């Protein structure tokens, strides 16, 4: 099962996002700060991070950089979320690789689409082996 790390300092928003991601069929882990996000990313090795920009200890941009500095995490996909139009404009000027930005309040379908887009590019089986985007054709009998 795909593991998604939700990083959000607002408890109600964190619970809402966790419930949505769980409802979509993914395994969920959470963090409420950038520091905790980096520790959880190192410990749990999530497949994707959905994270707020404005966090209590350091911003989401810094948290993402630190998570991607962890061994084997250079290409960790991140969906950044913020209610700030200024942060959205900052993202548009220089988007980090393997990332998307969702302006809060965001549509559940938009979150689901961003998650599916990243995970479709990194399909794996239960042993962690990469899988093709489409299943192999079934041989005719």
C-alpha positions, 0 to 999 in steps of 0.5 A, a space after each residue: 500500500 502506498 504511504 503518504 506523509 501529511 505535514 500540517 500544523 493545524 490539527 483540524 486540517 491535518 485530520 481532514 487531509 488524513 481522512 481524505 487520503 485514507 478514504 482514497 485508499 492510501 496508508 497515512 502518517 502525519 507530522 505537525 512541523 517541518 522537523 517532525 516531517 523530516 524525522 518521519 520521512 527518514 523513519 517511515 520512507 513515505 512514497 509521497 508527501 502532502 505538506 503545508 508551507 507555513 509550519 511552526 519551526 521552518 517553512 515547507 520549502 525547507 522541510 522538503 529540501 531536508 527530506 530530499 537530502 535524506 539518503 535515497 529520498 532525492 526524488 521524493 514527490 511533494 504536494 505543497 499546500 497553502 492558503 497564501 496566494 503569495 506562496 502560490 506565486 512563489 511556487 510558480 516562479 520556481 517550482 521544485 522538481 517532482 512537486 505540485 501546489 494546491 491552493 487551500 481550500 483545495 478540492 478533494 478531486 484535485 488532491 486525489 489527481 495530484 497523488 495519482 499522477 505521482 504514484 502512477 509514475 512510481 508504481 511498485 509491487 509488494 516487494 518494492 519492485 517497479 511496475 509498468 504503468 499498465 499491466 502486461 497483456 493477458 496471453 490469448 488461450 
